[in-house]
Amino acid sequence: MKNLLSKISVMAAALCLTLTTTSCDDKTPTNNIAFPEAQTIECSAGDTPSLSFTVDGAWQLRSDAIWCMFYTPTGIVQDMSGSAGKHNVMLNITSEGIKDVATTATLTMRLGDKESVVATVVRNAEQHTLRIYNAEGEPTECIELGYGEYVEFSVEANFRFAATAYSECVEIEGGAVTGGANERVTSGACIVADGTRERYAFTAEAGHSITFSDETGKTTFTIPVIYNGMGGNKIGIYGPTTKNFGWEVSLAGDSFRLMDDATGEYTTYNDALEFTIAADNDRYEVLFFEQKNDCGLPYYTTDAEWMHFDKATGRLTIDSSEQQRSGAVMALPVAIYDEVKADIKGSIFELDYASGVGIEVFKHEFLKYLVVEFTQLSFEERDPYEGFYVYHSLTIYEILCLAYDNDAVKSKYGVTEAYTCPFPKPIDGKTPGIIIDPRIESWTTDTFTEGRATVELYYRGERLLQSDGEYATEENKDERMAVRLIGPEEGFDEEVYILFKLDGEAKKLLVVTPPTL
C-alpha cells in the first residue's frame, strides 16, 4: 500500500513538471522579461527610418500615431508582431497632421504580459519645398526674363503657394502665380521695359528676384531672376507720343507738331524730337528715307542727308528747306540691319497695288522699326482759294503745282494768277490722268450747273472737247467741281492750257507740261 502511494506521488510530480515546462514555451515568465533599450528616432515626412531590436520571445509592437506605421509583407499597419530573434522594422512616416512644430509618436512593445516603450519617433516640423523648372522642364535655380515676350517657367511645391513679391523690373504673365500642394504650375516672366534696363543683360548677382510664400506667410522662397538681354533682333522705340505717323515739321526745321485726331488741335515741340531707343548693348543703326514724288507716283530714296539723329541724346533734328518734302527715320537692331544692309530698298520696301498701280511702301514687318514719318511744309495757313490742288488719277497722290511766271501767256488768256504742273507718265501700260481742283470761290456744283462756272482746255492751239472724251468734269469734295484731264494714247508732247472762268471772267490758268519720260 505504501509503495502504491509513493508511485502516485512521483507521477503527480512528473505531470506537474510537464505542465510547467509546456507553459514556459507559450508565455515568457514575468520575472525573465528583457525589453530592447529605448531609443529616439528623428525623421521627416516622407522618410522611411528603421527600428532594430533583439528579443528572446514573441513580441507585439504598436504605434500610437497614424503618421508613423510599419511596413510588413502584407502592407502598412499600425501594429505588428513577431517571434524571438533579431529584427529590423521599417517605418512609414507621412505628412498626415503635420504642424509647424515637431510631433512625436510612441512605439510600444509587449512581451508576455508586460509593455514598454521601445522607441520615441520625433517627426520634424513641416518641411516646405519649392522647385523651379525652366521652359524645357529642367530644374533651375533662377527664373529667366524675356523681352517683349514671356519666358516660360514652372513652380512645384509641397504646400499651397503664391508669388507674393517681385522686383520692379519683373512682369509675371497674368499678374500672379498660385498653386496647390504638389501641383506644378506653369507661368512666364518678362522684363518691364523702361527704355534703359532692357538694354543690358544681368545675372542673379544683380539682386532681382521673385518671392513665393505659403498661406501663412511664414515660409518664403526667394528665387533670383536673370536677364539674357534683348537679343540682337529686337528694339524698343519710345517717343514723345505713341504715334509715329502724321508728324509735320516747319520749313525752318525748328518746330515739330502732331494733330490730335479727335480734337484737330496740334501739340508742338520746338527744335527737335527726342526719343529713347533701347537695343541690346545699344547696338542699332539709324536709317533715313526721303519720300519723293514723281508726278504723283511716290517712291523712297536712302540718300537723305538733311535728317540727323544723335544716338547719345536721342534728338532728331531736320535741316531747313524752301520746298515741301517728306521723310522717315528707322532704327534697326544690329541683327536685322546685318540682314538687310546689302539691299536696303529691296529688303524694306514692297509695291502696294491696291490702287491698281504699284506704290512703294514699307513692308509690314518693318513698321515696328519706324521712329517717325513726317512732312516738312509751311505752317502758315493756306488760303482755301490759293493755287491749285492737282492729284494723280490713279494713285490719288498730290502733284505739286508751282507759280507760272510767263507774262505773255498770262496776258493771252487774260489772267493774273497762273500755275504749272507736270502730267504723269504712263505706268505699267496704264494711261493716267490728273484731277484738278481750281480752288476758286463760287466755282461749285451749283454754279457749274447754272453755266456760270466754266472751263476751257487748249492743246496745240485747239480747244479740247469734253464730248470727245478728252477731259471730264466731276464733283469733288465739299460740292466743288473738279476737272479730270485724260491723257491721249500717244501722250502729250506739248503744254495743255486749262482756263477756269466764273461768270465769263477768267480767274486762273493751269499749264500742264508733258511728262518727263
Secondary structure as UniProt FT lines:
FT   HELIX           2..26
FT   HELIX           30..32
FT   STRAND          39..43
FT   TURN            45..46
FT   STRAND          50..55
FT   STRAND          59..63
FT   TURN            66..67
FT   STRAND          68..72
FT   TURN            73..74
FT   STRAND          75..77
FT   STRAND          79..82
FT   STRAND          85..93
FT   TURN            96..97
FT   STRAND          103..111
FT   TURN            112..113
FT   STRAND          114..123
FT   STRAND          130..133
FT   TURN            135..136
FT   STRAND          139..140
FT   STRAND          143..146
FT   STRAND          151..157
FT   STRAND          161..166
FT   TURN            168..169
FT   STRAND          170..172
FT   HELIX           173..175
FT   STRAND          178..179
FT   TURN            181..182
FT   STRAND          185..191
FT   HELIX           197..199
FT   HELIX           204..206
FT   STRAND          209..214
FT   TURN            215..216
FT   STRAND          220..227
FT   TURN            232..233
FT   STRAND          235..238
FT   STRAND          247..250
FT   TURN            251..252
FT   STRAND          255..259
FT   TURN            261..263
FT   STRAND          266..270
FT   STRAND          273..274
FT   STRAND          276..279
FT   HELIX           280..282
FT   STRAND          284..294
FT   TURN            295..296
FT   STRAND          297..301
FT   STRAND          307..310
FT   TURN            311..314
FT   STRAND          315..318
FT   STRAND          325..333
FT   HELIX           334..340
FT   HELIX           341..343
FT   HELIX           344..348
FT   STRAND          349..352
FT   TURN            354..355
FT   STRAND          359..362
FT   HELIX           364..369
FT   STRAND          370..377
FT   TURN            384..385
FT   STRAND          389..392
FT   TURN            393..395
FT   STRAND          398..399
FT   STRAND          402..403
FT   HELIX           407..413
FT   STRAND          418..422
FT   TURN            428..429
FT   STRAND          433..437
FT   TURN            441..442
FT   HELIX           445..449
FT   TURN            450..451
FT   STRAND          453..459
FT   TURN            460..461
FT   STRAND          462..463
FT   HELIX           466..468
FT   STRAND          471..475
FT   HELIX           477..479
FT   STRAND          480..486
FT   TURN            489..490
FT   STRAND          496..502
FT   TURN            503..504
FT   STRAND          505..513
//
